[in-house]
């Protein structure tokens, strides 16, 4: 749940731009900075930072956590908290006061980088040249350790290498196709554990776990009702976040759905097919295998956002049929969000018909986002982001 919340909040920064990705948009809320577009502008004294774009460079000092998503992500920043990086090429050339979490095709920490806490890295090629004060977990097609690590190390990959500056103060557990001859100046042999690397072990372990589960008891009414309230509250909070931060972008997406609902459903099928299709494509290669969890998390995030957007757009359309304003006040939009999400969630208790209706809402929302994405790829930048209405 925490990982999903981080992805959804980072998605807010992506939508805030409201323009072509070559331009830059920035908004500050509660001392947090949301930035979208290619940028190298430094940040100073921010609480948390969320940045996205084709090329993202984080510079300066950040008081707490930082999140960056892009094609080329370069973090030259000093954070007081944790750092989250996702991209095709990811590099760290700064200091992390908390934990480092990074994933991409190429992931590297430079010699001048320093991670005070733990580091969790995954990618096609993972290179650790900067020291890690805590524990290190690294997985990829090729993993190279060339820096001191203060805690335990877990390494998994087709190829594992240790450079001249590699030092491990804790224990090392590694998984590779064959046993390695690790130099004693890296770690003493009695602190090393070898686990044979088999690509099919992950699926086998998952299958064994499910087969050992006993049939659950039927849930009580109060447990079902509590789960219903928590689910509705989660959807409402995420929807309210977008309605407050990017009202015009949400309105533009909603209008796409209202104008051509049939087209939105069709494009929803296309967009969802592309998302789901990324999972087996990523799993087909060793390089893409570490990205499968990120792709799955992205599918869940887009599914959730599509569901909320579909329910909201349908509710606003109903209000319009009763003579509501084209652009209602914010409190009306929030009430429409609550009503739409609550009604859609209640439909889940109706077998088959309710499930089909909810799936249609997901397709509507994803379809609206897919239409806008295709229009931008075709050169239509859409409406300009102006002040909140």
C-alpha positions in Angstrom: 0.0 0.0 0.0 2.8 2.4 0.9 4.5 1.8 -2.5 1.2 2.4 -4.3 0.7 5.7 -2.5 4.2 6.8 -3.5 3.5 5.9 -7.2 0.1 7.7 -7.2 1.6 10.8 -5.6 4.4 10.9 -8.1 1.8 10.5 -10.9 0.3 13.8 -9.6 3.6 15.6 -10.6 3.4 14.1 -14.1 -0.1 15.5 -14.7 0.7 18.9 -13.1 2.8 19.9 -16.1 -0.3 20.3 -18.3 1.9 21.1 -21.3 4.4 19.3 -23.5 7.2 17.5 -21.5 9.8 19.8 -23.0 8.3 22.6 -20.8 8.6 22.8 -17.1 5.8 23.3 -14.6 6.2 23.5 -10.8 3.9 23.7 -7.9 4.5 23.9 -4.1 2.0 22.5 -1.7 2.6 22.3 2.1 6.4 22.8 1.4 6.4 19.9 -1.0 7.6 20.6 -4.5 5.9 18.9 -7.5 7.9 19.4 -10.7 7.2 18.1 -14.2 9.3 18.5 -17.4 13.0 18.5 -18.3 14.8 20.5 -15.7 18.1 21.0 -13.9 16.9 23.9 -11.7 18.2 23.3 -8.1 15.8 22.8 -5.2 16.6 24.1 -1.7 15.0 23.5 1.7 12.0 21.6 0.4 10.2 19.1 2.6 9.6 16.5 -0.1 10.3 16.7 -3.9 8.4 14.9 -6.7 10.0 15.3 -10.1 9.4 13.7 -13.5 10.3 14.3 -17.1 12.3 12.9 -20.0 15.6 14.1 -18.4 15.5 14.8 -14.7 18.4 16.2 -12.7 18.0 16.8 -9.0 20.4 19.4 -7.5 20.6 21.2 -4.2 19.5 20.1 -0.8 16.2 18.5 0.2 15.1 18.4 3.8 13.3 15.0 3.6 12.5 12.6 0.8 12.9 12.9 -3.0 11.2 11.0 -5.8 12.3 11.2 -9.4 10.9 9.3 -12.5 12.1 9.8 -16.1 14.1 8.4 -18.9 17.4 9.8 -17.8 17.5 10.5 -14.0 20.6 12.1 -12.4 20.5 12.8 -8.7 23.2 15.3 -7.6 21.1 16.2 -4.6 21.7 15.8 -0.8 18.6 14.5 0.9 17.9 14.4 4.6 15.5 11.4 4.1 15.0 8.7 1.5 15.6 8.9 -2.3 13.5 7.1 -4.9 14.7 6.9 -8.5 13.1 5.2 -11.5 14.2 5.5 -15.1 16.0 4.0 -18.1 19.4 5.4 -16.9 19.6 6.2 -13.2 22.7 7.7 -11.5 23.4 9.0 -8.0 26.1 11.6 -7.4 25.0 13.0 -4.1 24.4 12.0 -0.6 21.3 10.2 0.8 20.6 10.8 4.5 18.1 7.8 4.6 17.6 4.9 2.3 18.2 4.7 -1.5 15.7 2.9 -3.8 16.5 2.8 -7.5 15.5 0.8 -10.5 16.2 1.1 -14.2 18.0 -0.4 -17.2 21.3 1.1 -16.0 21.7 2.0 -12.3 24.9 3.5 -10.9 26.1 5.2 -7.7 29.2 7.3 -8.4 32.3 7.2 -6.2 31.4 10.5 -4.6 27.9 9.3 -3.8 27.1 8.3 -0.2 24.1 6.4 1.2 23.8 6.6 5.0 21.0 4.0 5.3 20.2 1.0 3.2 20.3 0.7 -0.6 17.9 -1.3 -2.7 18.9 -1.4 -6.4 17.5 -3.3 -9.4 18.2 -3.1 -13.1 19.8 -4.6 -16.2 23.2 -3.3 -15.1 23.8 -2.2 -11.5 27.1 -0.6 -10.5 27.8 0.4 -6.9 30.8 2.7 -6.8 29.6 4.8 -3.8 29.8 3.7 -0.1 26.7 2.3 1.6 26.4 2.8 5.3 23.7 0.2 5.9 22.6 -2.9 4.1 22.7 -3.4 0.3 20.3 -5.4 -1.8 21.1 -5.5 -5.5 19.6 -7.5 -8.3 20.1 -7.4 -12.1 21.6 -9.0 -15.1 25.1 -7.7 -14.2 25.8 -6.4 -10.7 29.2 -4.8 -9.8 30.2 -3.8 -6.3 33.2 -1.5 -6.0 32.6 0.3 -2.7 32.5 -0.4 1.0 29.2 -1.6 2.6 28.7 -1.2 6.3 25.9 -3.9 6.7 24.8 -7.1 5.1 24.7 -7.6 1.4 22.2 -9.6 -0.8 23.2 -9.8 -4.5 21.4 -11.7 -7.3 22.2 -11.8 -11.0 23.5 -13.6 -14.0 26.9 -11.9 -13.5 28.3 -10.7 -10.2 31.6 -8.8 -9.9 33.7 -7.2 -7.1 36.0 -4.3 -7.7 39.2 -3.4 -5.9 37.4 -1.0 -3.5 34.7 -3.5 -2.5 34.4 -4.2 1.2 31.6 -5.8 3.1 31.5 -5.5 6.9 28.4 -7.7 7.4 27.4 -11.0 5.8 27.2 -11.6 2.1 24.4 -13.7 0.5 24.7 -14.1 -3.2 22.8 -15.9 -5.9 24.5 -16.6 -9.2 24.6 -19.4 -11.8 27.8 -20.7 -10.4 29.8 -20.3 -7.2 32.2 -17.4 -7.2 35.8 -17.0 -5.9 35.3 -13.9 -3.8 38.6 -12.2 -2.7 39.3 -12.3 1.0 40.0 -8.6 1.1 36.3 -8.1 0.2 34.9 -10.4 2.8 36.1 -13.4 4.8 34.9 -16.7 3.4 33.1 -17.7 6.7 30.7 -14.8 6.2 29.6 -15.8 2.7 26.5 -17.8 1.8 25.9 -19.1 -1.8 22.5 -19.8 -3.1 22.3 -21.2 -6.7 20.5 -19.0 -9.1 17.5 -20.4 -10.9 15.3 -18.1 -12.9 12.3 -20.3 -12.3 12.6 -20.3 -8.5 10.4 -17.2 -8.1 7.4 -18.8 -9.8 7.9 -22.1 -8.0 8.1 -20.3 -4.6 4.9 -18.4 -5.4 3.1 -21.5 -6.5 4.2 -23.4 -3.3 3.0 -20.5 -1.1 -0.4 -20.4 -2.7 -0.8 -24.2 -2.5 -0.1 -24.1 1.3 -2.8 -21.6 2.0 -5.9 -22.9 3.7 -9.4 -21.8 2.6 -10.2 -18.6 4.4 -13.3 -18.4 6.7 -16.2 -16.3 5.5 -15.8 -12.7 6.5 -18.1 -11.1 9.0 -20.4 -8.2 8.1 -18.4 -5.7 10.1 -15.1 -6.8 8.5 -16.7 -6.4 5.0 -18.2 -3.1 5.9 -14.9 -1.8 7.4 -13.0 -2.9 4.3 -15.6 -1.1 2.1 -15.2 2.1 4.1 -11.4 1.9 3.9 -11.5 1.3 0.1 -13.9 4.2 -0.5 -11.8 6.5 1.7 -8.7 5.6 -0.2 -10.2 6.3 -3.6 -11.7 9.6 -2.3 -8.4 10.8 -0.9 -6.6 10.1 -4.2 -9.3 11.7 -6.2 -9.5 14.8 -4.0 -5.7 15.2 -4.3 -6.0 15.4 -8.1 -9.1 17.6 -8.0 -7.2 20.1 -5.7 -3.8 20.0 -7.3 -4.7 19.8 -11.0 -8.3 20.7 -11.5 -8.0 21.8 -15.1 -6.2 18.6 -16.1 -8.9 16.5 -14.5 -11.5 18.6 -16.2 -9.8 18.1 -19.6 -9.7 14.3 -19.1 -13.4 14.3 -18.0 -14.5 16.3 -21.1 -12.7 13.7 -23.3 -14.8 11.0 -21.7 -18.1 12.9 -21.8 -17.6 14.0 -25.5 -17.0 10.5 -26.8 -17.8 7.8 -24.3 -17.7 5.0 -26.9 -14.3 6.2 -28.1 -13.1 6.4 -24.5 -14.1 2.7 -23.9 -12.3 1.6 -27.1 -9.2 3.5 -26.2 -9.5 2.1 -22.6 -9.2 -1.4 -24.1 -6.1 -0.3 -26.1 -4.4 1.5 -23.2 -5.1 -1.4 -20.7 -3.8 -3.9 -23.3 -0.6 -2.0 -23.6 -0.1 -1.8 -19.8 -0.8 -5.5 -19.2 1.3 -6.5 -22.2 4.3 -4.8 -20.7 4.4 -7.4 -17.9 5.3 -10.5 -20.0 7.5 -8.4 -22.3 9.5 -7.3 -19.3 9.7 -10.8 -18.0 11.1 -12.3 -21.2 14.6 -11.0 -20.7 17.1 -11.0 -17.8 17.5 -7.2 -18.3 13.8 -6.5 -18.0 13.1 -9.0 -15.3 13.9 -6.6 -12.4 11.5 -4.1 -13.8 8.5 -6.5 -13.6 7.5 -5.4 -10.0 7.6 -1.7 -11.2 5.5 -2.5 -14.2 3.0 -4.4 -12.1 2.8 -1.5 -9.7 2.3 0.9 -12.6 -0.6 -1.2 -13.9 -2.2 -1.1 -10.4 -1.7 2.7 -10.2 -3.2 3.4 -13.6 -6.1 1.0 -13.0 -6.9 2.8 -9.7 -6.6 6.3 -11.3 -8.8 5.1 -14.3 -11.4 3.8 -11.9 -11.6 7.0 -9.9 -11.7 9.2 -13.1 -14.4 7.0 -14.7 -16.6 7.2 -11.6 -16.1 10.9 -11.3 -16.8 11.6 -15.0 -20.0 9.6 -15.0 -21.3 11.4 -11.9 -20.6 14.8 -13.3 -22.4 13.8 -16.5 -25.4 12.9 -14.4 -25.3 16.2 -12.7 -25.1 18.0 -16.1 -28.3 16.2 -17.1 -30.1 17.8 -14.2 -28.9 21.3 -15.2 -25.6 21.6 -13.2 -23.0 24.1 -14.3 -20.4 23.0 -16.8 -17.7 23.9 -14.3 -19.2 23.4 -10.8 -17.6 24.7 -7.6 -14.9 22.7 -5.9 -17.2 21.5 -3.2 -19.7 20.2 -5.8 -16.9 18.3 -7.6 -15.8 16.8 -4.3 -19.3 15.7 -3.4 -19.6 14.2 -7.0 -16.4 12.3 -6.4 -17.6 10.9 -3.1 -21.0 9.9 -4.6 -19.5 8.4 -7.7 -16.9 6.3 -5.9 -19.3 5.2 -3.2 -22.0 4.1 -5.8 -19.4 2.4 -7.9 -18.0 0.5 -4.9 -21.5 -0.6 -3.9 -21.9 -2.1 -7.4 -19.2 -4.6 -6.5 -21.7 -6.4 -4.3 -23.9 -7.2 -7.3 -22.4 -10.3 -8.9 -21.5 -10.2 -12.6 -23.4 -7.0 -13.5 -21.7 -4.9 -10.9 -18.3 -6.2 -11.8 -18.9 -5.5 -15.4 -20.0 -2.0 -14.6 -16.9 -1.3 -12.5 -14.7 -2.7 -15.2 -16.4 -0.3 -17.7 -15.6 2.6 -15.4 -11.9 1.5 -15.4 -11.9 1.4 -19.2 -13.6 4.9 -19.4 -10.9 6.4 -17.2 -8.0 4.7 -18.8 -9.5 5.6 -22.2 -9.6 9.3 -21.4 -5.9 9.2 -20.4 -5.0 7.2 -23.5 -6.7 9.6 -25.8 -4.9 12.6 -24.3 -1.6 10.6 -24.5 -2.1 9.8 -28.2 -3.0 13.4 -28.9 0.2 14.6 -27.3 2.2 12.1 -29.3 0.5 13.5 -32.4 1.5 17.0 -31.5 -1.7 18.3 -29.8 -0.5 19.7 -26.5 -4.1 20.2 -25.2 -5.4 23.0 -23.1 -2.9 25.2 -21.2 -2.8 24.8 -17.5 -4.1 28.0 -15.8 -5.2 28.9 -12.4 -7.6 26.5 -10.5 -11.3 27.2 -11.3 
